Amino acid sequence: MADILIPIVAIVFSLSIPIVALIVEHFNRKNKMKVIEKAIEKGVTLEGLSLEEPMKPRVPYRSGMVTLATGLGACIFAFFIGKIENDAIYPLLGLGSIPLLIGIALIINDKLNYNRYFNQELDSPSP
């Protein structure tokens, strides 16, 4: 009984994470709306209040480094599993190479487009 219960619980918990995130975001927006309504009722100016989150500046190379590290970790994991089960090393290396190569591509993309994204003013039109 416990053998079948563990995967079911894992699937339910992993699927509940985005649902909980959506619910939390909904309540945060609802609270912001209440604050804005109260400000309108009291006649306060709404210069600093908005429902939209301010745009955060993009950090170059972060997504590429995280994805690269994930792929590298999966490849290292494959070598350790290969010591236990010889037939498992190649499928795991193949699986780990996918995020590894995606991370390399993201880093190359940030390197090639660095000037376009990070050395211009936000209000100027893009070329």
KERO-627589 format. One line per field, with one value per atom (N, C-alpha, C, O): residue in three letters; atom name; z, y, x negated. Coordinates in pm, 1 decimal, padded with zeros to 6 digits, m for minus. Layout:
<atoms>
code <- c(Ala  ...)
site <- c(CA  ...)
zz <- c(Z  ...)
yy <- c(Y  ...)
xx <- c(X  ...)
</atoms>
This chain:
<atoms>
code <- c(Met  Met  Met  Met  Ala  Ala  Ala  Ala  Asp  Asp  Asp  Asp  Ile  Ile  Ile  Ile  Leu  Leu  Leu  Leu  Ile  Ile  Ile  Ile  Pro  Pro  Pro  Pro  Ile  Ile  Ile  Ile  Val  Val  Val  Val  Ala  Ala  Ala  Ala  Ile  Ile  Ile  Ile  Val  Val  Val  Val  Phe  Phe  Phe  Phe  Ser  Ser  Ser  Ser  Leu  Leu  Leu  Leu  Ser  Ser  Ser  Ser  Ile  Ile  Ile  Ile  Pro  Pro  Pro  Pro  Ile  Ile  Ile  Ile  Val  Val  Val  Val  Ala  Ala  Ala  Ala  Leu  Leu  Leu  Leu  Ile  Ile  Ile  Ile  Val  Val  Val  Val  Glu  Glu  Glu  Glu  His  His  His  His  Phe  Phe  Phe  Phe  Asn  Asn  Asn  Asn  Arg  Arg  Arg  Arg  Lys  Lys  Lys  Lys  Asn  Asn  Asn  Asn  Lys  Lys  Lys  Lys  Met  Met  Met  Met  Lys  Lys  Lys  Lys  Val  Val  Val  Val  Ile  Ile  Ile  Ile  Glu  Glu  Glu  Glu  Lys  Lys  Lys  Lys  Ala  Ala  Ala  Ala  Ile  Ile  Ile  Ile  Glu  Glu  Glu  Glu  Lys  Lys  Lys  Lys  Gly  Gly  Gly  Gly  Val  Val  Val  Val  Thr  Thr  Thr  Thr  Leu  Leu  Leu  Leu  Glu  Glu  Glu  Glu  Gly  Gly  Gly  Gly  Leu  Leu  Leu  Leu  Ser  Ser  Ser  Ser  Leu  Leu  Leu  Leu  Glu  Glu  Glu  Glu  Glu  Glu  Glu  Glu  Pro  Pro  Pro  Pro  Met  Met  Met  Met  Lys  Lys  Lys  Lys  Pro  Pro  Pro  Pro  Arg  Arg  Arg  Arg  Val  Val  Val  Val  Pro  Pro  Pro  Pro  Tyr  Tyr  Tyr  Tyr  Arg  Arg  Arg  Arg  Ser  Ser  Ser  Ser  Gly  Gly  Gly  Gly  Met  Met  Met  Met  Val  Val  Val  Val  Thr  Thr  Thr  Thr  Leu  Leu  Leu  Leu  Ala  Ala  Ala  Ala  Thr  Thr  Thr  Thr  Gly  Gly  Gly  Gly  Leu  Leu  Leu  Leu  Gly  Gly  Gly  Gly  Ala  Ala  Ala  Ala  Cys  Cys  Cys  Cys  Ile  Ile  Ile  Ile  Phe  Phe  Phe  Phe  Ala  Ala  Ala  Ala  Phe  Phe  Phe  Phe  Phe  Phe  Phe  Phe  Ile  Ile  Ile  Ile  Gly  Gly  Gly  Gly  Lys  Lys  Lys  Lys  Ile  Ile  Ile  Ile  Glu  Glu  Glu  Glu  Asn  Asn  Asn  Asn  Asp  Asp  Asp  Asp  Ala  Ala  Ala  Ala  Ile  Ile  Ile  Ile  Tyr  Tyr  Tyr  Tyr  Pro  Pro  Pro  Pro  Leu  Leu  Leu  Leu  Leu  Leu  Leu  Leu  Gly  Gly  Gly  Gly  Leu  Leu  Leu  Leu  Gly  Gly  Gly  Gly  Ser  Ser  Ser  Ser  Ile  Ile  Ile  Ile  Pro  Pro  Pro  Pro  Leu  Leu  Leu  Leu  Leu  Leu  Leu  Leu  Ile  Ile  Ile  Ile  Gly  Gly  Gly  Gly  Ile  Ile  Ile  Ile  Ala  Ala  Ala  Ala  Leu  Leu  Leu  Leu  Ile  Ile  Ile  Ile  Ile  Ile  Ile  Ile  Asn  Asn  Asn  Asn  Asp  Asp  Asp  Asp  Lys  Lys  Lys  Lys  Leu  Leu  Leu  Leu  Asn  Asn  Asn  Asn  Tyr  Tyr  Tyr  Tyr  Asn  Asn  Asn  Asn  Arg  Arg  Arg  Arg  Tyr  Tyr  Tyr  Tyr  Phe  Phe  Phe  Phe  Asn  Asn  Asn  Asn  Gln  Gln  Gln  Gln  Glu  Glu  Glu  Glu  Leu  Leu  Leu  Leu  Asp  Asp  Asp  Asp  Ser  Ser  Ser  Ser  Pro  Pro  Pro  Pro  Ser  Ser  Ser  Ser  Pro  Pro  Pro  Pro)
site <- c(N  CA  C  O  N  CA  C  O  N  CA  C  O  N  CA  C  O  N  CA  C  O  N  CA  C  O  N  CA  C  O  N  CA  C  O  N  CA  C  O  N  CA  C  O  N  CA  C  O  N  CA  C  O  N  CA  C  O  N  CA  C  O  N  CA  C  O  N  CA  C  O  N  CA  C  O  N  CA  C  O  N  CA  C  O  N  CA  C  O  N  CA  C  O  N  CA  C  O  N  CA  C  O  N  CA  C  O  N  CA  C  O  N  CA  C  O  N  CA  C  O  N  CA  C  O  N  CA  C  O  N  CA  C  O  N  CA  C  O  N  CA  C  O  N  CA  C  O  N  CA  C  O  N  CA  C  O  N  CA  C  O  N  CA  C  O  N  CA  C  O  N  CA  C  O  N  CA  C  O  N  CA  C  O  N  CA  C  O  N  CA  C  O  N  CA  C  O  N  CA  C  O  N  CA  C  O  N  CA  C  O  N  CA  C  O  N  CA  C  O  N  CA  C  O  N  CA  C  O  N  CA  C  O  N  CA  C  O  N  CA  C  O  N  CA  C  O  N  CA  C  O  N  CA  C  O  N  CA  C  O  N  CA  C  O  N  CA  C  O  N  CA  C  O  N  CA  C  O  N  CA  C  O  N  CA  C  O  N  CA  C  O  N  CA  C  O  N  CA  C  O  N  CA  C  O  N  CA  C  O  N  CA  C  O  N  CA  C  O  N  CA  C  O  N  CA  C  O  N  CA  C  O  N  CA  C  O  N  CA  C  O  N  CA  C  O  N  CA  C  O  N  CA  C  O  N  CA  C  O  N  CA  C  O  N  CA  C  O  N  CA  C  O  N  CA  C  O  N  CA  C  O  N  CA  C  O  N  CA  C  O  N  CA  C  O  N  CA  C  O  N  CA  C  O  N  CA  C  O  N  CA  C  O  N  CA  C  O  N  CA  C  O  N  CA  C  O  N  CA  C  O  N  CA  C  O  N  CA  C  O  N  CA  C  O  N  CA  C  O  N  CA  C  O  N  CA  C  O  N  CA  C  O  N  CA  C  O  N  CA  C  O  N  CA  C  O  N  CA  C  O  N  CA  C  O  N  CA  C  O  N  CA  C  O  N  CA  C  O  N  CA  C  O  N  CA  C  O  N  CA  C  O  N  CA  C  O  N  CA  C  O  N  CA  C  O  N  CA  C  O  N  CA  C  O  N  CA  C  O  N  CA  C  O  N  CA  C  O  N  CA  C  O  N  CA  C  O  N  CA  C  O  N  CA  C  O  N  CA  C  O)
zz <- c(00000.0  00000.0  00000.0  m00069.8  00078.5  00086.8  m00043.8  m00075.7  m00119.5  m00245.3  m00346.9  m00425.6  m00347.2  m00442.5  m00387.6  m00464.4  m00256.9  m00195.0  m00213.1  m00228.2  m00211.7  m00221.9  m00356.3  m00355.6  m00471.3  m00597.1  m00608.4  m00664.1  m00556.0  m00562.9  m00481.0  m00526.9  m00361.2  m00275.7  m00341.4  m00338.0  m00401.0  m00467.4  m00583.4  m00601.0  m00662.1  m00775.8  m00727.6  m00781.8  m00627.5  m00576.0  m00518.6  m00546.3  m00440.0  m00383.0  m00489.6  m00481.4  m00589.6  m00692.9  m00779.4  m00826.2  m00801.1  m00878.7  m00796.6  m00853.1  m00665.4  m00582.3  m00568.7  m00530.5  m00598.4  m00584.1  m00673.4  m00622.2  m00804.4  m00884.6  m00846.2  m00858.5  m00800.4  m00758.5  m00636.6  m00630.4  m00540.7  m00421.2  m00460.1  m00404.9  m00553.7  m00597.9  m00662.3  m00638.8  m00742.1  m00804.0  m00699.9  m00710.4  m00600.4  m00494.6  m00414.7  m00383.7  m00381.5  m00307.1  m00389.1  m00335.7  m00517.8  m00603.9  m00612.1  m00612.2  m00619.0  m00623.9  m00499.2  m00509.1  m00382.9  m00259.4  m00244.4  m00188.7  m00293.3  m00290.1  m00376.8  m00336.2  m00496.1  m00584.3  m00520.9  m00529.2  m00457.7  m00393.0  m00281.0  m00266.8  m00202.0  m00096.0  m00152.3  m00095.7  m00263.7  m00327.4  m00377.8  m00368.7  m00431.2  m00479.2  m00362.7  m00377.9  m00247.1  m00129.9  m00087.4  m00052.9  m00089.4  m00052.6  m00150.0  m00107.6  m00278.2  m00378.8  m00361.7  m00373.3  m00334.3  m00312.0  m00190.8  m00195.9  m00083.6  00036.6  00006.4  00053.7  m00072.0  m00107.5  m00190.6  m00171.3  m00282.1  m00363.1  m00275.2  m00292.9  m00180.2  m00091.0  m00006.9  00019.1  00035.5  00120.6  00040.2  00097.6  m00092.3  m00177.3  m00187.9  m00223.5  m00158.8  m00168.1  m00314.6  m00388.5  m00355.8  m00494.4  m00512.8  m00420.3  m00632.6  m00662.6  m00741.9  m00826.2  m00716.1  m00795.7  m00775.7  m00873.1  m00652.1  m00626.0  m00621.0  m00606.3  m00633.2  m00621.7  m00759.1  m00844.0  m00780.0  m00901.6  m00875.5  m00783.6  m00956.4  m00942.8  m01008.7  m00974.0  m01102.9  m01174.7  m01092.7  m01028.2  m01095.0  m01027.3  m01108.9  m01231.9  m01043.9  m01119.8  m01189.0  m01135.9  m01306.9  m01382.1  m01313.4  m01287.5  m01284.8  m01225.0  m01337.7  m01442.3  m01316.8  m01422.0  m01438.5  m01341.1  m01561.6  m01591.3  m01555.7  m01590.4  m01486.9  m01449.0  m01557.9  m01582.3  m01623.5  m01732.3  m01681.1  m01571.0  m01760.3  m01737.4  m01625.3  m01608.5  m01548.1  m01434.0  m01479.3  m01430.1  m01572.0  m01613.8  m01680.5  m01662.4  m01757.2  m01821.3  m01720.8  m01735.5  m01618.1  m01517.0  m01435.2  m01402.8  m01402.0  m01324.2  m01406.5  m01355.5  m01532.2  m01617.8  m01643.4  m01642.8  m01665.6  m01684.9  m01560.9  m01572.0  m01442.9  m01318.3  m01297.3  m01246.1  m01336.5  m01325.1  m01414.3  m01371.4  m01537.0  m01627.9  m01582.5  m01594.1  m01530.9  m01480.3  m01359.7  m01346.5  m01272.2  m01156.2  m01197.9  m01137.6  m01300.8  m01349.2  m01410.7  m01395.6  m01479.7  m01537.5  m01428.2  m01438.3  m01324.1  m01211.8  m01142.1  m01103.3  m01126.6  m01068.8  m01152.7  m01098.0  m01285.9  m01374.2  m01349.4  m01352.4  m01325.2  m01299.0  m01167.8  m01159.5  m01065.7  m00938.5  m00951.1  m00894.7  m01023.6  m01046.2  m01133.6  m01118.3  m01225.2  m01310.9  m01233.2  m01279.1  m01116.8  m01032.4  m00975.1  m00950.0  m00954.5  m00898.8  m01009.9  m01001.9  m01112.4  m01222.7  m01353.4  m01395.2  m01418.2  m01538.5  m01654.1  m01732.9  m01666.3  m01779.7  m01767.6  m01865.5  m01652.7  m01631.3  m01664.4  m01671.7  m01684.6  m01700.4  m01829.6  m01827.6  m01941.0  m02068.4  m02080.7  m02127.6  m02041.2  m02045.5  m01953.7  m01989.6  m01835.9  m01744.5  m01797.1  m01778.5  m01861.9  m01923.1  m02035.3  m02049.7  m02113.9  m02219.5  m02163.5  m02217.3  m02056.2  m01991.9  m01930.2  m01937.9  m01869.5  m01809.0  m01910.7  m01881.8  m02031.0  m02132.4  m02191.0  m02245.8  m02180.4  m02235.6  m02161.6  m02226.9  m02027.6  m01961.9  m01967.2  m01964.9  m01974.3  m01985.9  m02114.7  m02112.0  m02225.8  m02354.6  m02362.1  m02423.1  m02301.0  m02297.2  m02217.3  m02256.4  m02106.5  m02026.7  m02104.2  m02096.3  m02178.5  m02261.3  m02366.0  m02390.7  m02428.1  m02529.2  m02468.4  m02531.0  m02347.4  m02282.4  m02248.4  m02262.7  m02204.3  m02173.3  m02300.3  m02299.8  m02409.0  m02536.7  m02584.7  m02634.5  m02570.8  m02611.3  m02532.4  m02590.2  m02400.8  m02320.5  m02358.6  m02358.8  m02390.6  m02430.1  m02562.8  m02577.4  m02659.2  m02789.8  m02784.1  m02857.4  m02699.7  m02693.9  m02574.2  m02539.9  m02510.7  m02390.0  m02417.1  m02342.3  m02522.5  m02553.1  m02584.8  m02547.2  m02651.8  m02691.0  m02571.0  m02568.8  m02470.9  m02358.4  m02239.4  m02166.2  m02216.8  m02090.0  m02099.4  m01995.6  m02217.3  m02227.7  m02284.2  m02317.4  m02296.3  m02348.1  m02243.0  m02149.9  m02258.2  m02168.2  m02192.7  m02304.1  m02087.5  m02099.3  m02188.2  m02251.4  m02194.0  m02269.9  m02416.8  m02496.5  m02454.3  m02594.5  m02675.2  m02624.6  m02800.6  m02883.2  m02917.0  m02933.7  m02927.0  m02961.1  m03110.3  m03186.7  m03155.2  m03299.3  m03374.6  m03496.0)
yy <- c(m00120.0  00000.0  00125.3  00222.1  00123.2  00240.5  00263.1  00376.0  00154.4  00168.3  00251.1  00323.7  00242.4  00318.9  00456.7  00547.9  00472.1  00598.3  00706.4  00823.8  00669.2  00766.3  00840.3  00963.1  00773.0  00849.0  00937.4  01047.0  00890.4  00970.6  01097.7  01205.6  01086.9  01204.3  01298.4  01420.1  01244.3  01328.8  01405.4  01523.9  01340.2  01406.8  01514.2  01624.7  01483.0  01580.5  01702.4  01815.6  01681.3  01794.1  01877.4  02000.2  01812.7  01889.4  01968.2  02077.0  01915.7  01989.7  02098.6  02192.1  02088.4  02190.1  02316.3  02420.7  02310.0  02427.7  02542.7  02653.7  02523.7  02638.0  02685.7  02804.4  02596.0  02636.4  02727.2  02828.8  02691.8  02775.3  02910.1  03012.8  02911.8  03037.8  03129.1  03249.9  03073.5  03152.9  03208.0  03322.5  03128.1  03173.9  03287.6  03386.3  03274.3  03379.4  03508.2  03616.8  03496.4  03615.4  03681.8  03804.6  03601.4  03656.1  03737.7  03848.2  03685.3  03756.4  03881.6  03982.0  03876.0  03995.5  04106.3  04222.5  04071.1  04169.1  04225.2  04345.0  04137.6  04180.5  04280.4  04380.2  04254.8  04347.4  04481.1  04586.2  04477.7  04601.5  04681.6  04804.3  04610.8  04678.8  04747.5  04859.6  04682.7  04743.2  04868.2  04968.4  04864.1  04980.9  05095.4  05210.2  05066.6  05169.7  05226.9  05347.9  05140.9  05188.8  05281.1  05385.5  05244.4  05328.9  05463.0  05567.3  05460.1  05583.9  05673.8  05795.4  05616.7  05694.9  05754.7  05870.6  05676.2  05725.8  05843.3  05936.7  05839.7  05945.4  06061.9  06163.4  06047.9  06156.6  06165.5  06271.3  06060.2  06058.2  06039.6  05967.0  06105.3  06088.8  05948.1  05889.4  05895.9  05757.7  05750.0  05661.7  05840.5  05842.5  05717.3  05661.7  05672.2  05558.2  05424.8  05320.3  05427.6  05303.8  05251.6  05327.0  05123.4  05057.4  04908.5  04856.0  04841.3  04696.2  04621.9  04507.2  04686.2  04622.0  04626.3  04726.9  04519.8  04513.1  04590.6  04586.0  04661.1  04732.7  04633.9  04526.8  04671.0  04584.6  04581.1  04685.1  04461.7  04445.7  04437.6  04378.7  04496.1  04486.4  04341.2  04267.2  04303.2  04166.4  04149.6  04233.6  04041.9  04013.2  03924.8  03814.1  03974.0  03893.3  03765.6  03762.0  03664.1  03535.1  03451.2  03336.4  03502.2  03425.8  03299.7  03190.6  03313.7  03195.6  03093.0  02972.6  03139.8  03047.4  02973.4  02853.6  03044.6  02979.9  02878.1  02770.8  02911.7  02817.9  02692.9  02581.3  02711.0  02596.2  02512.9  02390.0  02578.8  02508.7  02428.1  02313.2  02487.1  02416.0  02296.6  02193.0  02310.7  02198.3  02082.6  01967.2  02113.0  02008.8  01946.0  01824.8  02027.7  01975.7  01885.3  01780.6  01926.8  01843.1  01710.5  01607.1  01712.8  01587.8  01496.9  01374.9  01554.9  01473.6  01413.7  01298.1  01491.4  01438.3  01326.9  01225.0  01347.3  01244.0  01116.5  01006.2  01131.3  01015.2  00934.6  00811.5  01003.5  00931.1  00853.9  00742.3  00910.9  00839.3  00720.0  00613.6  00737.8  00626.2  00519.9  00400.7  00563.3  00469.1  00375.3  00264.3  00417.2  00328.9  00215.2  00105.9  00242.3  00141.1  00055.2  m00067.6  00121.4  00052.4  00100.7  00214.1  00014.4  00054.0  00092.7  00180.2  00030.9  00058.0  00192.0  00238.3  00253.8  00376.5  00502.7  00610.4  00492.9  00615.1  00689.9  00812.4  00620.0  00688.6  00755.8  00869.4  00691.5  00764.9  00887.5  00991.4  00876.2  00990.0  01100.4  01218.6  01064.2  01165.3  01238.1  01359.8  01162.7  01225.0  01320.0  01428.5  01278.9  01363.6  01487.3  01596.0  01473.1  01587.0  01681.4  01799.5  01630.7  01717.2  01816.1  01918.9  01786.8  01879.0  02012.6  02115.4  02017.5  02148.9  02209.2  02331.3  02124.0  02173.9  02254.2  02364.8  02200.6  02269.3  02390.5  02491.2  02382.5  02498.4  02611.4  02727.8  02578.1  02678.9  02744.6  02866.1  02666.1  02722.1  02815.5  02923.1  02775.1  02859.9  02990.6  03096.0  02985.4  03107.8  03201.6  03323.2  03146.1  03229.3  03293.4  03411.2  03216.6  03272.4  03380.8  03484.2  03359.0  03458.8  03588.1  03696.7  03577.4  03697.7  03768.0  03891.0  03692.0  03750.9  03825.7  03936.2  03766.2  03829.9  03952.2  04048.6  03950.3  04058.5  04150.4  04225.2  04147.1  04226.6  04375.5  04443.7  04425.4  04568.2  04608.8  04717.6  04524.3  04557.4  04568.0  04652.9  04482.4  04480.2  04563.0  04613.5  04579.3  04633.3  04765.8  04824.7  04814.8  04941.7  05053.5  05159.3  05034.6  05139.4  05178.8  05103.0  05295.4  05341.7  05263.3  05217.5  05247.9  05169.4  05240.4  05174.1  05374.0  05446.7  05461.2  05499.4  05431.6  05447.7  05329.4  05217.3  05353.5  05243.9  05143.1  05178.6  05018.8  04914.7  04913.1  04944.3  04877.5  04879.0  04769.8  04757.8)
xx <- c(m00082.4  00000.0  m00086.0  m00055.9  m00193.1  m00280.1  m00356.0  m00393.5  m00378.6  m00450.8  m00372.6  m00433.3  m00244.7  m00164.4  m00128.5  m00098.1  m00131.6  m00092.8  m00199.8  m00166.2  m00325.7  m00434.5  m00432.3  m00441.5  m00420.7  m00415.2  m00291.2  m00297.7  m00179.6  m00057.8  m00073.8  m00036.3  m00128.7  m00150.2  m00250.7  m00232.3  m00356.2  m00456.4  m00395.0  m00423.3  m00312.1  m00248.4  m00151.2  m00149.2  m00071.7  00025.4  m00046.6  m00007.0  m00150.9  m00223.8  m00293.2  m00293.3  m00352.1  m00421.6  m00323.7  m00357.0  m00205.1  m00105.4  m00038.3  00018.4  m00043.7  00020.8  m00062.9  m00009.9  m00191.0  m00277.8  m00232.7  m00217.5  m00210.1  m00165.0  m00025.5  00004.5  00059.1  00193.0  00185.0  00254.1  00102.1  00084.2  00023.9  00063.2  m00070.5  m00130.9  m00026.9  m00027.9  00061.7  00168.0  00264.4  00308.5  00297.0  00387.7  00324.4  00391.1  00196.7  00127.1  00121.3  00143.6  00091.7  00087.2  00224.7  00234.5  00330.1  00465.8  00495.8  00549.1  00462.7  00490.7  00402.8  00447.3  00279.6  00195.4  00254.0  00255.8  00302.1  00365.9  00492.5  00519.7  00569.2  00692.8  00662.5  00733.2  00559.1  00520.5  00472.6  00502.6  00398.2  00354.8  00474.7  00476.8  00574.5  00696.1  00766.1  00814.5  00772.5  00835.8  00761.9  00824.6  00628.7  00549.3  00575.0  00588.8  00581.7  00607.8  00748.2  00767.9  00845.3  00982.4  00988.6  01053.7  00922.4  00919.8  00852.6  00897.7  00745.1  00676.0  00766.7  00767.0  00843.1  00935.7  01044.5  01081.9  01095.6  01200.4  01151.2  01227.1  01025.8  00971.9  00915.2  00875.9  00910.7  00863.0  00712.9  00660.9  00641.7  00495.9  00456.9  00523.4  00349.1  00303.2  00246.9  00190.6  00263.2  00224.5  00094.4  00078.7  00001.8  m00121.1  m00205.9  m00256.7  m00222.0  m00309.2  m00237.2  m00300.6  m00104.5  m00027.9  00011.4  00059.0  m00008.7  00038.1  00047.8  m00015.2  00126.8  00140.3  00025.7  m00002.4  m00040.2  m00149.6  m00277.0  m00306.7  m00350.7  m00479.7  m00582.5  m00578.8  m00673.5  m00776.5  m00870.2  m00899.5  m00916.4  m01007.2  m01143.4  m01203.9  m01190.0  m01322.4  m01424.6  m01397.5  m01540.7  m01641.8  m01687.1  m01700.2  m01710.3  m01750.7  m01897.6  m01980.6  m01929.3  m02067.1  m02127.9  m02079.8  m02234.0  m02291.2  m02356.4  m02411.4  m02349.5  m02414.8  m02353.8  m02394.9  m02258.4  m02207.0  m02134.3  m02163.1  m02040.8  m01964.1  m02054.8  m02036.6  m02151.8  m02245.3  m02330.5  m02354.9  m02376.3  m02460.3  m02381.1  m02432.1  m02256.7  m02175.0  m02144.9  m02154.4  m02109.1  m02079.1  m02204.4  m02198.5  m02316.5  m02443.2  m02479.5  m02522.4  m02462.7  m02494.3  m02401.2  m02443.7  m02275.1  m02181.8  m02225.2  m02225.1  m02261.8  m02308.4  m02438.3  m02456.6  m02528.6  m02654.8  m02632.1  m02695.4  m02541.4  m02507.5  m02446.4  m02475.1  m02362.2  m02303.0  m02409.2  m02402.3  m02507.1  m02615.0  m02703.6  m02744.7  m02733.2  m02811.0  m02733.4  m02790.6  m02603.2  m02517.0  m02523.1  m02523.2  m02528.2  m02535.0  m02662.5  m02659.9  m02773.6  m02897.7  m02891.0  m02942.3  m02829.0  m02815.8  m02720.9  m02746.4  m02613.7  m02520.9  m02588.0  m02561.2  m02675.3  m02747.2  m02837.4  m02864.8  m02884.2  m02965.7  m02881.8  m02932.5  m02751.7  m02661.9  m02601.5  m02601.1  m02551.2  m02483.0  m02543.9  m02520.4  m02622.6  m02696.1  m02606.0  m02642.1  m02491.0  m02402.9  m02329.7  m02271.3  m02331.5  m02254.7  m02332.7  m02273.6  m02463.2  m02542.7  m02510.9  m02499.5  m02496.5  m02476.5  m02339.4  m02332.9  m02231.2  m02103.2  m02102.9  m02047.6  m02164.2  m02168.4  m02260.2  m02231.0  m02369.4  m02455.6  m02382.1  m02393.5  m02307.1  m02227.8  m02123.9  m02101.8  m02061.0  m01960.5  m02023.7  m01966.4  m02139.9  m02209.1  m02269.2  m02288.7  m02299.4  m02359.7  m02259.6  m02299.5  m02130.6  m02029.7  m02032.2  m02050.3  m02014.9  m02023.2  m02163.9  m02179.3  m02266.2  m02402.0  m02418.3  m02472.1  m02373.0  m02384.5  m02292.6  m02328.5  m02174.3  m02085.0  m02149.9  m02141.1  m02214.3  m02284.1  m02396.8  m02414.9  m02472.3  m02579.9  m02521.2  m02575.8  m02409.8  m02346.1  m02295.6  m02307.0  m02240.0  m02192.2  m02308.4  m02296.2  m02419.3  m02536.1  m02591.0  m02626.8  m02597.9  m02644.6  m02549.0  m02593.4  m02418.6  m02319.6  m02337.2  m02334.0  m02355.8  m02376.7  m02506.7  m02512.7  m02609.5  m02737.3  m02723.7  m02776.1  m02653.8  m02638.6  m02547.5  m02569.8  m02446.9  m02348.5  m02367.5  m02276.0  m02482.0  m02504.1  m02484.7  m02414.6  m02545.9  m02536.4  m02392.9  m02349.4  m02321.4  m02184.1  m02091.2  m02002.1  m02111.5  m02018.9  m02063.8  m01978.7  m02192.0  m02238.1  m02311.9  m02342.2  m02341.9  m02413.2  m02327.5  m02380.8  m02198.1  m02111.5  m02009.6  m01982.1  m01955.1  m01851.8  m01724.5  m01699.2  m01643.8  m01520.0  m01417.0  m01334.8  m01420.3  m01320.6  m01355.0  m01269.3  m01478.5  m01515.2  m01464.3  m01459.4  m01426.2  m01373.8  m01481.5  m01598.2  m01442.5  m01538.8  m01562.9  m01471.6  m01684.2  m01716.2  m01644.9  m01661.2)
</atoms>
